[in-house]
Amino acid sequence: MFALLIVVLALGEVIVNQAQEYTSPWHYKCNGGLCKKVLITEQDVNPVALSVCQLSCGEAGTLWPKPTGFLSLGKTVAPVNPENIVLTGIFTQTVVGKLLQRNIDRLKEGAKKLGGSVTPKTGGVRLVIRFNEGINLNDAKLTLDTDESYTLQVAMVNGQVEADIKAKTYFGARHATETLSQLIVFDDLRNQIQIANEAYIEDGPKYPYRGILLDTARNYVDKQTILRTIDGIAMSKLNTFHWHITDSQSFPYVSRTWPDFAKYGSYRPTKIYTPETIREIIDYALVRGVRVLPEFDAPAHVGEGWQWVGDNATVCFKAEPWMNYCVEPPCGQLNPTSERIYEVLEGIYNDMIEDFGQPDIFHMGGDEVNINCWRSTNIITNWMLKKGWDLSDSSFYLLWDYFQEKALEKLKNANGGKDIPAILWTSGLTSEENIHHIDPKKYIIQIWTTGDDATIGRLLRNDFKIIFSNYDALYLDCGFGAWVGEGVNWCSPYKGWQKIYDNSPLQMVNKQGYENKKHLILGGEAALWTEQVDSTSTDSRLWPRSAAMAERLWSEPDSSWIHAEQRMLRQRERLVERGIDADSLEPEWCLQNQGSCYA
């Protein structure tokens, strides 16, 4: 310990000639938006830990993502007692009130864990959290129209810290508690938990859809890893966990109507997702302000699990040589001419709509259909010829359209006869020749091609709402060794957080001359396909890079990643503190010597 005779400013009272011990000879001073490391001297009456310095140093302190409205951060802190964080209000027994109480409980538990293995000093002031009565207390359903904005005011009042939160919806209020948690830090000079006791923040997202896709079919991902993924989503104020739950390699989803799918299609009897598991995940996500979006990809990306169905429901399954019939082994597509598949699909949709809690949107997949697969199947070509179609590519797109319309009708039936917005990936159906087959009133299009693809402009011209997942920035499985053949995988190189941060949906639209269509941008999503990922590596592939996308989608900042670097490093530290194995971005020396690691 380092003992100095100093004057300490604590809670507004000056205490003179008190010997204070510090755990380090260093402290930090804010200079030009950076916290600079300097030696503590007898002239430093109130030395400041790095974590405390960062709270108010720079344009947005340590807040992630950067707030979009008015922001005022004071420079004073108070020691807070995590055991004495309370929620006040008259609505604790409502649906939203109970959810907010669970968030306050999470905030308390998170504060207790600050400092890691170091035990913080006991004591500190009370933190009182208050929500305005204007929140809709019985609606906890996230939609594309939900108002997620909030106002947070923190002040010292009568010897306690009070946090007043105003929001119209549960989701805005939840985001405010996330921001509040970022104003609580561990002061490693004093071994105390401190809270910024003066702040005013007006905030809300620029885009309504901000997601992460996790593929759990190429390789199985266990429940705890999924829950950690949702924790990271919530910490970064993303709002969607897009669950790509089945594919050609495995079918781990347990359908109540068709239990043989998981029996035939799971890698092991234990590598499954039951309705009970899904409900637990959905509840966990709701507390954290996250929707769980199911995807059932069809008519391609099917195979394992379908062996029991019969009636030639699938074609080209495990066809060889595989590269003639699909993009990766094993191949497999649905047979649109089989009435059996529509019966099966309706059962799956019924189960998913129930298991996923009546989702507000549904992902139908619809990518990478291989026309050659259908063309090589006599039962399909004979059916087409009987209808008077030829076997040109345009006729196979008619076949695809036939499938899509029937599948969408089954989805509507499963949704109680009500329309539900359906998402499709960009594909052959979104080409210039075929886009007329799909209706912008029924479908949202998720773009996985490059950010300069002419498809973007085509979709906007035709009034489609769009979600960006352009692989040249947002595919997080890129940049590793190939898993078929040698060399690197198809979408290399690796996408660094800087490129992800600068991947602006607005700029991509503007570059193609469609500024007047920016209202059609719903947002974006990072995708983690798991051919080379499982539970052991999910955290490090997703984090902290997904947090870079989160700020882009929440704030759409007009500055580059350079101005966000120090806050990004701090957000990575938060992720690790909360049990997420996020990749390190730089040596810790760079965090402690801000501004020294420049290009």
C-alpha positions as semicolon CSV with decimal commas, in nm:
position;residue;x (nm);y (nm);z (nm)
1;M;0,000;0,000;0,000
2;F;0,109;0,359;-0,057
3;A;0,037;0,594;0,234
4;L;0,018;0,969;0,175
5;L;-0,087;1,262;0,392
6;I;-0,359;1,422;0,181
7;V;-0,684;1,612;0,179
8;V;-0,974;1,396;0,062
9;L;-1,300;1,524;-0,081
10;A;-1,574;1,279;0,017
11;L;-1,947;1,339;-0,029
12;G;-1,897;1,713;-0,028
13;E;-1,711;1,728;0,307
14;V;-1,342;1,816;0,334
15;I;-1,148;1,585;0,565
16;V;-0,804;1,726;0,646
17;N;-0,488;1,543;0,749
18;Q;-0,629;1,194;0,715
19;A;-0,378;0,930;0,617
20;Q;-0,522;0,739;0,322
21;E;-0,376;0,421;0,181
22;Y;-0,391;0,353;-0,190
23;T;-0,331;0,029;-0,371
24;S;-0,117;0,187;-0,643
25;P;0,126;0,479;-0,678
26;W;-0,054;0,580;-0,999
27;H;-0,371;0,770;-1,069
28;Y;-0,533;0,935;-1,371
29;K;-0,614;1,283;-1,491
30;C;-0,844;1,364;-1,781
31;N;-0,657;1,550;-2,055
32;G;-0,797;1,607;-2,404
33;G;-1,061;1,337;-2,364
34;L;-0,807;1,075;-2,248
35;C;-0,723;0,957;-1,897
36;K;-0,349;1,009;-1,853
37;K;-0,150;0,802;-1,604
38;V;0,053;1,003;-1,352
39;L;0,222;0,942;-1,016
40;I;0,032;1,036;-0,702
41;T;0,199;1,319;-0,513
42;E;0,122;1,503;-0,193
43;Q;-0,037;1,774;-0,407
44;D;-0,301;1,530;-0,534
45;V;-0,575;1,584;-0,277
46;N;-0,814;1,341;-0,444
47;P;-0,632;1,091;-0,667
48;V;-0,855;0,926;-0,925
49;A;-0,865;0,563;-1,038
50;L;-0,875;0,490;-1,410
51;S;-1,230;0,354;-1,388
52;V;-1,348;0,673;-1,214
53;C;-1,160;0,901;-1,451
54;Q;-1,322;0,734;-1,749
55;L;-1,673;0,796;-1,618
56;S;-1,663;1,160;-1,727
57;C;-1,355;1,190;-1,948
58;G;-1,429;1,222;-2,318
59;E;-1,747;1,288;-2,507
60;A;-1,946;0,993;-2,367
61;G;-1,739;0,881;-2,070
62;T;-1,747;0,501;-2,063
63;L;-2,104;0,463;-2,187
64;W;-2,161;0,202;-2,456
65;P;-2,333;0,250;-2,689
66;K;-2,292;0,623;-2,714
67;P;-2,616;0,803;-2,620
68;T;-2,800;0,972;-2,904
69;G;-2,955;1,269;-2,723
70;F;-2,857;1,521;-2,459
71;L;-2,575;1,403;-2,234
72;S;-2,430;1,561;-1,921
73;L;-2,185;1,374;-1,699
74;G;-2,058;1,527;-1,376
75;K;-1,711;1,466;-1,237
76;T;-1,803;1,357;-0,885
77;V;-1,862;1,008;-0,749
78;A;-1,987;0,855;-0,427
79;P;-1,919;0,516;-0,272
80;V;-2,232;0,305;-0,309
81;N;-2,346;0,006;-0,107
82;P;-2,459;-0,271;-0,346
83;E;-2,669;-0,421;-0,067
84;N;-2,863;-0,098;-0,044
85;I;-2,985;-0,054;-0,401
86;V;-3,364;-0,029;-0,398
87;L;-3,648;0,017;-0,642
88;T;-3,928;0,243;-0,529
89;G;-4,270;0,281;-0,685
90;I;-4,628;0,163;-0,670
91;F;-4,625;-0,079;-0,961
92;T;-4,403;-0,364;-0,843
93;Q;-4,681;-0,622;-0,880
94;T;-4,753;-0,547;-1,246
95;V;-4,603;-0,745;-1,537
96;V;-4,354;-0,469;-1,613
97;G;-4,293;-0,392;-1,248
98;K;-4,184;-0,749;-1,180
99;L;-3,953;-0,743;-1,481
100;L;-3,798;-0,416;-1,367
101;Q;-3,744;-0,555;-1,018
102;R;-3,556;-0,846;-1,174
103;N;-3,339;-0,594;-1,357
104;I;-3,262;-0,410;-1,035
105;D;-3,172;-0,742;-0,874
106;R;-2,935;-0,805;-1,166
107;L;-2,783;-0,459;-1,124
108;K;-2,721;-0,528;-0,754
109;E;-2,560;-0,864;-0,825
110;G;-2,343;-0,713;-1,096
111;A;-2,226;-0,436;-0,863
112;K;-2,134;-0,689;-0,596
113;K;-1,904;-0,869;-0,841
114;L;-1,711;-0,559;-0,942
115;G;-1,350;-0,591;-0,845
116;G;-1,334;-0,961;-0,923
117;S;-1,137;-1,144;-0,655
118;V;-1,080;-0,824;-0,457
119;T;-1,330;-0,769;-0,177
120;P;-1,452;-0,407;-0,186
121;K;-1,471;-0,208;0,133
122;T;-1,809;-0,221;0,298
123;G;-2,032;0,079;0,343
124;G;-2,141;0,346;0,101
125;V;-2,457;0,537;0,033
126;R;-2,799;0,414;-0,067
127;L;-2,899;0,410;-0,434
128;V;-3,271;0,465;-0,490
129;I;-3,408;0,390;-0,838
130;R;-3,740;0,535;-0,943
131;F;-3,936;0,481;-1,266
132;N;-4,196;0,723;-1,392
133;E;-4,559;0,617;-1,378
134;G;-4,607;0,676;-1,751
135;I;-4,464;0,337;-1,844
136;N;-4,714;0,093;-1,993
137;L;-4,719;-0,150;-1,702
138;N;-4,883;-0,445;-1,876
139;D;-4,710;-0,454;-2,214
140;A;-4,376;-0,634;-2,236
141;K;-4,388;-0,724;-2,605
142;L;-4,110;-0,597;-2,830
143;T;-4,209;-0,506;-3,185
144;L;-4,050;-0,309;-3,465
145;D;-4,259;-0,010;-3,350
146;T;-4,166;-0,022;-2,980
147;D;-4,033;0,303;-2,834
148;E;-3,702;0,209;-2,667
149;S;-3,602;0,561;-2,563
150;Y;-3,544;0,674;-2,206
151;T;-3,425;0,958;-1,987
152;L;-3,196;0,894;-1,690
153;Q;-3,113;1,151;-1,423
154;V;-2,873;1,071;-1,137
155;A;-2,822;1,308;-0,846
156;M;-2,714;1,316;-0,482
157;V;-3,015;1,406;-0,266
158;N;-3,011;1,419;0,113
159;G;-2,715;1,187;0,148
160;Q;-2,833;0,923;-0,099
161;V;-2,800;0,882;-0,474
162;E;-3,128;0,891;-0,663
163;A;-3,174;0,764;-1,019
164;D;-3,490;0,883;-1,190
165;I;-3,582;0,698;-1,508
166;K;-3,846;0,804;-1,757
167;A;-3,956;0,578;-2,042
168;K;-4,273;0,493;-2,230
169;T;-4,210;0,119;-2,244
170;Y;-4,047;-0,156;-2,046
171;F;-3,772;-0,180;-2,306
172;G;-3,673;0,184;-2,272
173;A;-3,672;0,149;-1,894
174;R;-3,455;-0,162;-1,917
175;H;-3,203;0,017;-2,137
176;A;-3,188;0,292;-1,875
177;T;-3,096;0,039;-1,604
178;E;-2,821;-0,091;-1,833
179;T;-2,686;0,262;-1,866
180;L;-2,710;0,309;-1,490
181;S;-2,503;-0,006;-1,438
182;Q;-2,227;0,148;-1,651
183;L;-2,212;0,444;-1,412
184;I;-2,114;0,209;-1,127
185;V;-1,745;0,114;-1,121
186;F;-1,483;-0,045;-0,899
187;D;-1,232;0,210;-0,772
188;D;-0,913;0,003;-0,746
189;L;-0,723;0,283;-0,569
190;R;-0,958;0,265;-0,272
191;N;-1,114;-0,082;-0,312
192;Q;-1,456;0,083;-0,324
193;I;-1,755;0,063;-0,549
194;Q;-1,834;0,411;-0,677
195;I;-2,124;0,562;-0,865
196;A;-2,131;0,876;-1,075
197;N;-2,360;1,094;-0,867
198;E;-2,440;1,355;-1,128
199;A;-2,566;1,265;-1,473
200;Y;-2,844;1,348;-1,716
201;I;-2,893;1,135;-2,028
202;E;-3,156;1,142;-2,302
203;D;-3,118;0,840;-2,525
204;G;-3,285;0,612;-2,778
205;P;-3,183;0,393;-3,073
206;K;-3,157;0,503;-3,435
207;Y;-3,273;0,164;-3,568
208;P;-3,547;-0,067;-3,433
209;Y;-3,381;-0,398;-3,525
210;R;-3,039;-0,468;-3,373
211;G;-2,948;-0,833;-3,360
212;I;-2,710;-1,124;-3,342
213;L;-2,765;-1,446;-3,536
214;L;-2,635;-1,763;-3,377
215;D;-2,639;-2,086;-3,577
216;T;-2,687;-2,382;-3,342
217;A;-2,726;-2,652;-3,610
218;R;-2,387;-2,678;-3,779
219;N;-2,247;-2,735;-3,431
220;Y;-2,455;-2,760;-3,116
221;V;-2,433;-2,466;-2,875
222;D;-2,533;-2,535;-2,518
223;K;-2,790;-2,342;-2,315
224;Q;-2,541;-2,163;-2,092
225;T;-2,355;-2,028;-2,395
226;I;-2,682;-1,905;-2,544
227;L;-2,765;-1,732;-2,215
228;R;-2,423;-1,564;-2,209
229;T;-2,483;-1,451;-2,567
230;I;-2,809;-1,290;-2,455
231;D;-2,624;-1,123;-2,167
232;G;-2,383;-0,966;-2,417
233;I;-2,671;-0,859;-2,639
234;A;-2,838;-0,683;-2,349
235;M;-2,518;-0,520;-2,225
236;S;-2,472;-0,360;-2,567
237;K;-2,839;-0,258;-2,606
238;L;-2,895;-0,490;-2,898
239;N;-3,249;-0,628;-2,894
240;T;-3,270;-0,948;-3,101
241;F;-3,133;-1,298;-3,064
242;H;-3,189;-1,456;-3,406
243;W;-3,186;-1,830;-3,352
244;H;-3,089;-2,031;-3,661
245;I;-3,195;-2,353;-3,497
246;T;-3,196;-2,612;-3,779
247;D;-2,999;-2,679;-4,096
248;S;-2,894;-2,963;-4,326
249;Q;-2,634;-3,094;-4,077
250;S;-2,862;-3,135;-3,774
251;F;-3,216;-3,083;-3,643
252;P;-3,187;-3,025;-3,266
253;Y;-3,526;-2,853;-3,227
254;V;-3,776;-3,078;-3,047
255;S;-4,110;-3,041;-3,223
256;R;-4,407;-3,164;-3,020
257;T;-4,602;-3,236;-3,339
258;W;-4,314;-3,416;-3,511
259;P;-4,077;-3,549;-3,239
260;D;-3,900;-3,774;-3,492
261;F;-3,716;-3,472;-3,632
262;A;-3,494;-3,441;-3,325
263;K;-3,480;-3,819;-3,287
264;Y;-3,339;-3,862;-3,637
265;G;-3,164;-3,527;-3,670
266;S;-2,987;-3,437;-3,345
267;Y;-2,617;-3,513;-3,307
268;R;-2,688;-3,686;-2,975
269;P;-3,001;-3,736;-2,765
270;T;-2,865;-3,472;-2,525
271;K;-2,791;-3,215;-2,796
272;I;-3,145;-3,089;-2,835
273;Y;-3,358;-2,784;-2,756
274;T;-3,683;-2,880;-2,585
275;P;-3,986;-2,652;-2,550
276;E;-3,894;-2,613;-2,182
277;T;-3,540;-2,502;-2,268
278;I;-3,668;-2,257;-2,526
279;R;-3,917;-2,106;-2,280
280;E;-3,640;-2,064;-2,022
281;I;-3,425;-1,886;-2,281
282;I;-3,714;-1,661;-2,387
283;D;-3,787;-1,560;-2,027
284;Y;-3,417;-1,492;-1,968
285;A;-3,409;-1,278;-2,283
286;L;-3,724;-1,081;-2,196
287;V;-3,579;-0,969;-1,863
288;R;-3,285;-0,834;-2,064
289;G;-3,502;-0,661;-2,325
290;V;-3,427;-0,910;-2,602
291;R;-3,663;-1,078;-2,848
292;V;-3,586;-1,434;-2,953
293;L;-3,648;-1,464;-3,326
294;P;-3,686;-1,819;-3,461
295;E;-3,562;-1,911;-3,807
296;F;-3,677;-2,220;-3,991
297;D;-3,472;-2,212;-4,308
298;A;-3,641;-2,358;-4,618
299;P;-3,663;-2,480;-4,890
300;A;-3,284;-2,530;-4,891
301;H;-3,068;-2,602;-4,586
302;V;-3,260;-2,918;-4,492
303;G;-3,146;-3,278;-4,466
304;E;-3,073;-3,454;-4,138
305;G;-3,390;-3,523;-3,943
306;W;-3,612;-3,552;-4,250
307;Q;-3,539;-3,919;-4,315
308;W;-3,865;-4,040;-4,159
309;V;-4,101;-3,805;-4,345
310;G;-4,139;-4,001;-4,673
311;D;-4,336;-3,896;-4,980
312;N;-4,012;-3,770;-5,142
313;A;-4,030;-3,469;-4,912
314;T;-3,660;-3,398;-4,956
315;V;-3,442;-3,423;-5,264
316;C;-3,065;-3,424;-5,324
317;F;-2,995;-3,525;-4,965
318;K;-2,625;-3,614;-4,944
319;A;-2,602;-3,585;-5,324
320;E;-2,253;-3,624;-5,473
321;P;-2,046;-3,452;-5,585
322;W;-2,196;-3,215;-5,331
323;M;-2,066;-2,895;-5,493
324;N;-2,303;-2,956;-5,786
325;Y;-2,608;-2,945;-5,562
326;C;-2,539;-2,715;-5,265
327;V;-2,284;-2,479;-5,111
328;E;-2,160;-2,720;-4,842
329;P;-2,217;-3,083;-4,745
330;P;-2,456;-3,240;-4,683
331;C;-2,691;-3,119;-4,954
332;G;-3,067;-3,125;-4,918
333;Q;-3,372;-2,930;-5,033
334;L;-3,745;-2,962;-4,987
335;N;-3,956;-3,089;-5,274
336;P;-4,214;-2,816;-5,343
337;T;-4,436;-3,062;-5,533
338;S;-4,490;-3,282;-5,224
339;E;-4,808;-3,200;-5,033
340;R;-4,660;-3,382;-4,735
341;I;-4,402;-3,109;-4,674
342;Y;-4,673;-2,842;-4,629
343;E;-4,846;-3,057;-4,368
344;V;-4,512;-3,100;-4,190
345;L;-4,426;-2,731;-4,218
346;E;-4,754;-2,625;-4,064
347;G;-4,688;-2,851;-3,766
348;I;-4,339;-2,706;-3,721
349;Y;-4,469;-2,350;-3,754
350;N;-4,746;-2,423;-3,500
351;D;-4,490;-2,552;-3,253
352;M;-4,248;-2,264;-3,309
353;I;-4,514;-1,995;-3,280
354;E;-4,616;-2,142;-2,944
355;D;-4,268;-2,223;-2,816
356;F;-4,129;-1,883;-2,907
357;G;-4,412;-1,696;-2,739
358;Q;-4,606;-1,563;-3,038
359;P;-4,309;-1,379;-3,197
360;D;-4,379;-1,047;-3,368
361;I;-4,171;-1,153;-3,672
362;F;-4,058;-1,488;-3,812
363;H;-3,755;-1,579;-4,022
364;M;-3,825;-1,813;-4,314
365;G;-3,466;-1,835;-4,439
366;G;-3,501;-1,889;-4,811
367;D;-3,139;-1,861;-4,921
368;E;-2,901;-2,066;-5,136
369;V;-3,161;-2,268;-5,322
370;N;-2,981;-2,469;-5,588
371;I;-3,182;-2,486;-5,911
372;N;-2,967;-2,773;-6,038
373;C;-3,084;-2,988;-5,747
374;W;-3,450;-2,949;-5,845
375;R;-3,369;-2,984;-6,214
376;S;-3,196;-3,317;-6,151
377;T;-3,504;-3,465;-5,978
378;N;-3,752;-3,640;-6,209
379;I;-4,044;-3,621;-5,970
380;I;-4,011;-3,242;-5,975
381;T;-3,950;-3,193;-6,346
382;N;-4,239;-3,426;-6,437
383;W;-4,474;-3,226;-6,213
384;M;-4,360;-2,903;-6,376
385;L;-4,411;-3,038;-6,727
386;K;-4,763;-3,155;-6,638
387;K;-4,840;-2,797;-6,536
388;G;-4,730;-2,679;-6,880
389;W;-4,407;-2,524;-6,756
390;D;-4,077;-2,567;-6,932
391;L;-3,754;-2,646;-6,748
392;S;-3,588;-2,306;-6,788
393;D;-3,448;-2,124;-6,487
394;S;-3,748;-1,891;-6,484
395;S;-3,980;-2,189;-6,439
396;F;-3,781;-2,309;-6,140
397;Y;-3,825;-1,966;-5,987
398;L;-4,198;-2,011;-6,042
399;L;-4,162;-2,335;-5,849
400;W;-3,979;-2,155;-5,571
401;D;-4,250;-1,889;-5,564
402;Y;-4,511;-2,166;-5,545
403;F;-4,334;-2,308;-5,240
404;Q;-4,291;-1,972;-5,073
405;E;-4,657;-1,876;-5,106
406;K;-4,779;-2,209;-4,969
407;A;-4,528;-2,202;-4,683
408;L;-4,628;-1,846;-4,593
409;E;-4,995;-1,950;-4,584
410;K;-4,906;-2,232;-4,343
411;L;-4,718;-1,984;-4,125
412;K;-5,022;-1,756;-4,121
413;N;-5,244;-2,048;-4,020
414;A;-5,003;-2,129;-3,738
415;N;-5,024;-1,767;-3,624
416;G;-5,398;-1,794;-3,563
417;G;-5,487;-1,683;-3,915
418;K;-5,310;-1,349;-3,868
419;D;-5,037;-1,214;-4,093
420;I;-4,690;-1,208;-3,943
421;P;-4,399;-1,019;-4,101
422;A;-4,162;-1,277;-4,250
423;I;-3,791;-1,227;-4,312
424;L;-3,610;-1,377;-4,611
425;W;-3,242;-1,369;-4,697
426;T;-3,127;-1,212;-5,022
427;S;-3,126;-1,483;-5,287
428;G;-3,217;-1,557;-5,644
429;L;-3,564;-1,429;-5,557
430;T;-3,425;-1,080;-5,500
431;S;-3,258;-1,060;-5,842
432;E;-3,378;-0,814;-6,104
433;E;-3,554;-1,093;-6,296
434;N;-3,732;-1,248;-5,998
435;I;-3,800;-0,983;-5,739
436;H;-4,158;-0,951;-5,867
437;H;-4,228;-1,291;-5,708
438;I;-4,213;-1,149;-5,354
439;D;-4,433;-0,883;-5,194
440;P;-4,277;-0,599;-4,988
441;K;-4,595;-0,588;-4,779
442;K;-4,531;-0,947;-4,668
443;Y;-4,153;-0,979;-4,654
444;I;-3,858;-0,807;-4,490
445;I;-3,527;-0,880;-4,665
446;Q;-3,204;-0,951;-4,479
447;I;-2,900;-0,862;-4,690
448;W;-2,604;-1,096;-4,656
449;T;-2,421;-0,996;-4,976
450;T;-2,164;-0,715;-4,982
451;G;-2,234;-0,361;-4,870
452;D;-2,201;-0,225;-5,223
453;D;-2,426;-0,487;-5,387
454;A;-2,677;-0,343;-5,634
455;T;-2,937;-0,563;-5,464
456;I;-2,958;-0,299;-5,190
457;G;-3,080;-0,034;-5,430
458;R;-3,314;-0,281;-5,601
459;L;-3,479;-0,370;-5,273
460;L;-3,522;-0,005;-5,177
461;R;-3,666;0,086;-5,519
462;N;-3,924;-0,185;-5,463
463;D;-4,004;-0,060;-5,110
464;F;-3,872;-0,356;-4,913
465;K;-3,774;-0,302;-4,553
466;I;-3,418;-0,424;-4,509
467;I;-3,182;-0,558;-4,242
468;F;-2,806;-0,542;-4,306
469;S;-2,589;-0,848;-4,247
470;N;-2,345;-0,781;-4,531
471;Y;-2,083;-1,052;-4,504
472;D;-1,791;-0,820;-4,583
473;A;-1,834;-0,669;-4,235
474;L;-2,086;-0,865;-4,028
475;Y;-2,005;-1,234;-4,076
476;L;-1,806;-1,318;-3,765
477;D;-1,701;-1,667;-3,871
478;C;-1,475;-1,527;-4,143
479;G;-1,097;-1,529;-4,145
480;F;-1,019;-1,882;-4,028
481;G;-0,889;-2,194;-4,198
482;A;-1,109;-2,368;-4,452
483;W;-1,307;-2,667;-4,329
484;V;-1,352;-2,819;-4,675
485;G;-1,023;-2,826;-4,861
486;E;-0,735;-2,606;-4,757
487;G;-0,648;-2,240;-4,730
488;V;-0,889;-1,997;-4,562
489;N;-1,267;-2,002;-4,542
490;W;-1,477;-1,847;-4,815
491;C;-1,547;-1,508;-4,657
492;S;-1,196;-1,430;-4,532
493;P;-1,040;-1,207;-4,411
494;Y;-1,126;-1,171;-4,044
495;K;-1,354;-0,876;-3,971
496;G;-1,194;-0,654;-3,707
497;W;-1,405;-0,446;-3,472
498;Q;-1,294;-0,130;-3,651
499;K;-1,444;-0,241;-3,982
500;I;-1,760;-0,355;-3,807
501;Y;-1,792;-0,022;-3,626
502;D;-1,763;0,176;-3,948
503;N;-2,018;-0,042;-4,131
504;S;-2,296;0,217;-4,155
505;P;-2,635;0,114;-4,299
506;L;-2,711;0,479;-4,367
507;Q;-2,388;0,535;-4,559
508;M;-2,440;0,219;-4,766
509;V;-2,786;0,338;-4,866
510;N;-2,669;0,693;-4,933
511;K;-2,383;0,574;-5,154
512;Q;-2,634;0,410;-5,384
513;G;-2,835;0,732;-5,404
514;Y;-3,134;0,630;-5,193
515;E;-3,127;0,886;-4,912
516;N;-3,504;0,923;-4,951
517;K;-3,548;0,553;-4,868
518;K;-3,357;0,550;-4,539
519;H;-3,686;0,494;-4,350
520;L;-3,682;0,140;-4,494
521;I;-3,365;0,050;-4,299
522;L;-3,475;-0,155;-3,999
523;G;-3,120;-0,205;-3,876
524;G;-2,861;-0,477;-3,886
525;E;-2,735;-0,803;-3,746
526;A;-2,402;-0,977;-3,693
527;A;-2,406;-1,342;-3,796
528;L;-2,210;-1,626;-3,643
529;W;-2,233;-1,941;-3,855
530;T;-2,095;-2,235;-3,663
531;E;-1,928;-2,474;-3,905
532;Q;-1,610;-2,401;-3,707
533;V;-1,759;-2,281;-3,380
534;D;-1,927;-2,447;-3,084
535;S;-1,988;-2,369;-2,717
536;T;-1,616;-2,340;-2,649
537;S;-1,555;-2,054;-2,892
538;T;-1,887;-1,870;-2,931
539;D;-1,801;-1,597;-2,678
540;S;-1,471;-1,503;-2,837
541;R;-1,609;-1,498;-3,192
542;L;-1,901;-1,276;-3,097
543;W;-1,745;-1,046;-2,839
544;P;-1,645;-0,775;-2,823
545;R;-1,686;-0,729;-3,200
546;S;-2,065;-0,743;-3,183
547;A;-2,056;-0,452;-2,941
548;A;-1,895;-0,244;-3,217
549;M;-2,196;-0,312;-3,438
550;A;-2,424;-0,235;-3,143
551;E;-2,301;0,124;-3,118
552;R;-2,330;0,168;-3,493
553;L;-2,694;0,054;-3,488
554;W;-2,790;0,235;-3,171
555;S;-2,617;0,566;-3,238
556;E;-2,523;0,573;-3,609
557;P;-2,231;0,800;-3,507
558;D;-2,087;1,043;-3,759
559;S;-1,733;0,969;-3,636
560;S;-1,510;0,667;-3,695
561;W;-1,397;0,390;-3,463
562;I;-1,092;0,596;-3,357
563;H;-1,309;0,815;-3,136
564;A;-1,470;0,511;-2,973
565;E;-1,155;0,311;-2,898
566;Q;-1,119;0,381;-2,526
567;R;-1,488;0,319;-2,458
568;M;-1,467;-0,002;-2,662
569;L;-1,180;-0,127;-2,447
570;R;-1,386;-0,054;-2,137
571;Q;-1,690;-0,235;-2,278
572;R;-1,474;-0,539;-2,339
573;E;-1,367;-0,524;-1,973
574;R;-1,734;-0,515;-1,869
575;L;-1,813;-0,821;-2,077
576;V;-1,532;-1,013;-1,907
577;E;-1,644;-0,892;-1,565
578;R;-1,986;-1,042;-1,632
579;G;-1,851;-1,382;-1,729
580;I;-1,828;-1,351;-2,110
581;D;-1,499;-1,471;-2,260
582;A;-1,459;-1,174;-2,493
583;D;-1,144;-1,154;-2,703
584;S;-0,877;-0,908;-2,600
585;L;-0,831;-0,626;-2,848
586;E;-0,502;-0,476;-2,729
587;P;-0,244;-0,522;-2,453
588;E;-0,381;-0,397;-2,121
589;W;-0,095;-0,144;-2,131
590;C;-0,291;0,042;-2,401
591;L;-0,592;0,066;-2,172
592;Q;-0,377;0,207;-1,895
593;N;-0,179;0,440;-2,122
594;Q;-0,454;0,593;-2,331
595;G;-0,357;0,746;-2,661
596;S;-0,022;0,566;-2,681
597;C;-0,127;0,279;-2,910
598;Y;-0,193;0,475;-3,227
599;A;-0,125;0,376;-3,586
